[in-house]
Amino acid sequence: MLDYAALQAVAFVVREGSFEKAARLLGVTPSAVSQRIKALEERLGTILIIRGQPCTASLEGQRICRHVEDVMLLEGELSRELPALPLTGASHSRITLPIAVNADSLATWFLPAVSEFSRQTSYLFDLLVDDQDHTAELLRTGRALAAVTANAEPVQGYRSFPLGHMRYRAVASPDFVRQWFPQGPDAHTLSNAPALIFNRKDNLQDAWVRLVTGGSVNLPSHWLPSSQAFIDGSLLGMGWGMNPEYVLRPYLETGRLVELSPAHAVDVPLYWQIRAAASRQLAQLTERVKAFARSNLNNSA
């Protein structure tokens, strides 16, 4: 029989980031939490918690966290079917779902999807933001229960569902275009005009440049790690950037932003991956995500 008091201690420390916060949720002292984890680590002969600010899980600790999440989801389902069934104090804790999502999806269609689901259930969300090409890594390491990702191939132990394509277009303010691209974008003008880049993982601008020029260009860049800052930076004439077509429409219609090359767009396919062991319990969440994606993403690419 597994020592679930110790397993929950590991999972709650990782989820909350500290022994003190985990202890409050479990209704015990931080010393008791530490003793449970230490005893389990000694029994397994490996480190489960990497102490720090915040505390994080080792590879073995991540596997325990995934198991505890799955057990809590199953217990929650069972308690709804058998409300008289006695559960431990920790089992009564509201379940937090760690979900990885790219910033542009979070800023546009994804939050309404999970908000609707949260209003209908007791689940809480821990949204982990990363580039769509990298959110699958959060699944592989066990940090996320589900993810919006650009990877179609399901991570081992997960199910994958296509959502559609997020279409990106290169835009800038009219004054910026007149200054830097009077004859349109080419390799020379792009090597001089400032570009807006989200972070070091962002390759959308490079993909668009290859479409337009047929090669690579060294882009002088502003780094703006915010979806709203991308719009604001474009409006203020800081540079040109790739923005989702979904949010660009009112700015293009009023002429506050213009496209650098209307014939060229970058379509990023998105998929919803969710841990197979939890997919039945969270089927309603998957349906909500798929429905909102169908309404807001491009499905004709």
C-alpha positions in Angstrom: 0.0 0.0 0.0 1.4 3.4 -1.0 1.9 6.0 1.7 -0.5 8.6 0.3 0.1 11.1 3.2 3.7 11.3 2.0 2.8 11.3 -1.7 0.4 14.2 -1.1 3.0 16.1 0.9 5.4 15.9 -2.1 2.6 17.0 -4.5 1.4 19.9 -2.3 4.9 21.3 -1.7 5.5 21.3 -5.4 2.1 22.9 -6.2 2.4 25.6 -3.5 6.2 26.1 -3.8 6.9 25.8 0.0 6.6 23.5 3.0 4.6 26.1 5.0 1.9 26.6 2.4 1.6 22.8 1.8 1.3 22.3 5.6 -1.6 24.7 5.8 -3.5 22.9 3.1 -2.8 19.5 4.7 -3.7 20.6 8.2 -0.3 19.7 9.7 2.9 21.4 10.7 5.7 22.2 8.2 7.9 19.8 10.3 5.4 17.0 9.7 5.5 17.7 6.0 9.2 17.7 6.0 9.4 14.4 7.9 6.9 12.7 5.6 8.9 13.7 2.5 12.3 12.8 4.1 11.0 9.4 5.1 9.8 8.8 1.5 13.0 10.0 0.0 15.0 7.6 2.3 12.7 4.7 1.4 13.1 5.4 -2.3 16.8 6.3 -2.1 16.3 9.5 -4.2 15.6 13.2 -3.8 12.0 14.2 -4.5 12.0 17.9 -3.6 14.6 20.4 -4.7 14.6 22.9 -1.8 14.5 26.5 -2.9 12.3 29.5 -3.5 10.1 28.0 -4.8 10.6 24.3 -4.1 10.5 22.2 -7.2 10.3 18.5 -8.0 13.0 16.2 -9.2 12.3 13.9 -12.1 11.1 11.2 -9.6 9.1 13.9 -7.7 7.4 14.9 -10.9 6.2 11.3 -11.4 4.7 11.3 -7.9 3.0 14.6 -8.6 1.4 13.2 -11.8 0.2 10.2 -9.8 -1.3 12.3 -7.0 -3.1 14.5 -9.6 -4.6 11.5 -11.2 -5.7 10.0 -7.9 -7.3 13.2 -6.8 -9.2 13.5 -10.1 -10.5 9.9 -9.6 -11.4 10.5 -6.0 -13.3 13.7 -7.0 -15.3 11.8 -9.6 -16.0 9.0 -7.1 -17.1 11.5 -4.4 -19.6 13.0 -6.8 -21.0 9.6 -7.6 -21.0 8.4 -4.0 -21.3 11.6 -1.9 -21.5 9.6 1.4 -18.1 8.1 0.9 -15.7 9.5 3.6 -12.6 11.2 2.2 -9.5 12.5 3.9 -9.0 16.2 4.6 -6.5 16.6 1.7 -8.9 14.8 -0.7 -11.5 17.6 0.1 -9.0 20.2 -1.2 -10.0 21.8 -4.4 -8.0 20.3 -7.3 -5.7 22.7 -9.2 -5.1 21.8 -12.8 -1.7 22.9 -14.2 -2.1 23.7 -17.9 0.5 25.0 -20.3 -0.6 27.6 -22.9 1.1 30.0 -25.3 0.7 33.7 -24.5 -1.3 34.6 -27.6 -3.9 31.9 -27.0 -4.1 33.0 -23.4 -4.6 36.6 -24.5 -7.3 35.8 -27.0 -9.5 32.7 -26.9 -8.2 30.3 -24.2 -9.2 32.2 -21.1 -12.9 32.4 -22.0 -12.8 28.6 -22.5 -11.4 27.7 -19.1 -13.3 30.5 -17.4 -16.6 28.9 -18.5 -15.4 25.5 -17.3 -14.3 27.0 -13.9 -17.7 28.5 -13.3 -19.4 25.1 -13.8 -16.9 23.1 -11.6 -14.8 23.5 -8.5 -11.5 23.1 -10.3 -8.8 25.8 -10.0 -6.2 26.6 -12.7 -2.5 27.1 -12.7 -1.7 28.4 -16.2 1.9 28.0 -17.3 2.8 30.3 -20.1 5.4 29.3 -22.7 5.9 29.3 -26.5 3.6 26.9 -28.4 6.7 25.1 -29.6 7.8 24.5 -26.1 4.7 23.8 -24.0 5.0 20.1 -24.8 8.1 20.0 -22.8 6.0 20.9 -19.7 4.0 17.8 -20.4 7.1 15.6 -20.8 8.5 16.8 -17.5 5.1 16.3 -15.7 4.7 20.0 -14.8 1.5 20.2 -16.8 -1.6 18.1 -16.9 -2.6 19.5 -20.3 -1.3 22.0 -22.9 -2.0 24.0 -26.0 0.9 23.1 -28.2 2.2 23.2 -31.7 3.1 19.5 -31.5 0.6 17.1 -33.1 2.4 13.9 -31.9 1.1 13.2 -28.4 3.6 13.0 -25.6 3.7 9.5 -24.2 0.8 9.1 -21.9 -1.2 11.9 -23.4 -4.0 12.3 -26.0 -3.9 14.9 -28.7 -6.7 16.8 -30.4 -6.4 19.3 -33.3 -7.7 22.8 -32.5 -7.0 24.8 -35.7 -4.4 27.3 -36.8 -3.5 30.7 -35.3 -2.8 32.9 -38.3 -0.1 35.6 -37.8 0.4 38.7 -39.9 3.3 41.1 -40.0 2.0 44.6 -39.2 3.3 48.1 -38.2 2.0 51.6 -37.9 1.5 53.6 -41.2 4.3 56.0 -40.3 6.7 53.2 -39.6 5.9 51.6 -43.0 6.4 54.9 -44.8 9.8 55.3 -43.0 11.2 51.8 -43.3 9.3 50.1 -46.2 8.4 52.8 -48.8 8.8 50.2 -51.5 7.8 47.2 -49.4 9.8 44.7 -47.3 12.9 43.0 -48.7 16.1 41.6 -47.2 17.8 45.0 -47.1 15.0 47.0 -45.5 14.2 44.2 -43.0 17.9 44.2 -41.9 17.5 47.8 -40.9 13.9 48.2 -39.6 13.4 47.3 -35.9 11.4 44.2 -35.3 9.4 43.2 -32.2 10.3 39.8 -30.7 8.4 38.2 -27.8 11.4 36.2 -26.4 14.3 34.1 -27.4 12.0 31.2 -28.3 9.9 33.3 -30.7 10.7 32.3 -34.3 7.6 33.7 -36.0 9.4 36.7 -37.4 12.1 34.5 -38.9 9.5 32.2 -40.5 7.7 35.2 -42.1 11.0 36.7 -43.3 11.8 33.4 -45.1 8.4 33.5 -46.8 9.0 37.0 -48.0 12.7 36.9 -48.9 13.4 33.2 -49.4 16.2 33.4 -46.8 17.3 34.5 -43.4 17.9 38.1 -42.3 19.6 39.4 -39.1 16.8 41.5 -37.6 17.5 44.4 -35.2 15.0 43.7 -32.4 13.1 45.0 -29.5 12.2 42.3 -27.0 8.6 42.6 -25.7 7.4 39.6 -23.7 3.7 40.6 -23.7 1.0 40.0 -26.2 -0.6 43.4 -25.5 2.8 45.0 -25.7 3.2 43.7 -29.2 0.1 45.6 -30.3 1.0 48.7 -28.3 4.6 48.6 -29.6 3.3 48.4 -33.2 0.9 51.2 -32.7 3.6 53.4 -31.2 5.9 52.8 -34.1 8.6 50.9 -32.1 8.8 48.3 -34.8 7.0 45.7 -36.9 5.8 42.5 -35.4 3.8 39.3 -35.9 0.3 39.5 -34.4 -2.6 37.1 -34.4 -5.1 37.9 -37.2 -7.9 37.4 -34.6 -6.9 40.6 -32.7 -5.7 42.6 -35.6 -9.0 43.1 -37.4 -10.1 46.3 -35.7 -6.7 47.9 -36.1 -6.5 47.0 -39.8 -10.0 48.2 -40.5 -9.4 51.6 -39.0 -5.9 51.9 -40.6 -4.1 52.3 -37.3 -2.0 49.3 -38.4 -1.1 48.1 -41.9 0.3 44.9 -43.2 3.8 44.7 -44.5 2.9 42.1 -47.1 -0.7 41.0 -47.2 0.1 38.1 -49.4 2.2 36.4 -46.7 1.0 35.0 -43.3 2.3 32.4 -41.0 -0.1 29.7 -39.8 0.7 28.0 -36.6 -1.2 24.7 -36.0 -2.4 24.2 -32.4 -3.3 21.0 -30.6 -4.8 20.2 -27.2 -2.9 17.5 -25.4 -4.2 16.1 -22.1 -3.0 13.3 -19.9 -4.8 10.1 -20.9 -5.4 9.0 -17.3 -7.3 12.3 -16.7 -9.0 12.7 -20.0 -12.3 11.1 -19.0 -12.6 13.1 -15.8 -11.8 16.3 -17.7 -13.8 15.5 -20.9 -15.9 18.6 -20.4 -12.8 20.8 -20.3 -11.5 19.3 -23.5 -14.9 20.0 -25.2 -14.9 23.6 -24.0 -11.4 24.1 -25.3 -12.2 22.6 -28.7 -15.4 24.6 -29.0 -13.7 27.9 -28.3 -10.9 27.1 -30.6 -13.3 26.3 -33.5 -14.9 29.7 -33.0 -11.7 31.7 -32.9 -9.0 29.9 -34.8 -8.5 29.5 -38.5 -9.6 26.1 -39.7 -9.0 26.4 -43.4 -5.1 26.3 -43.5 
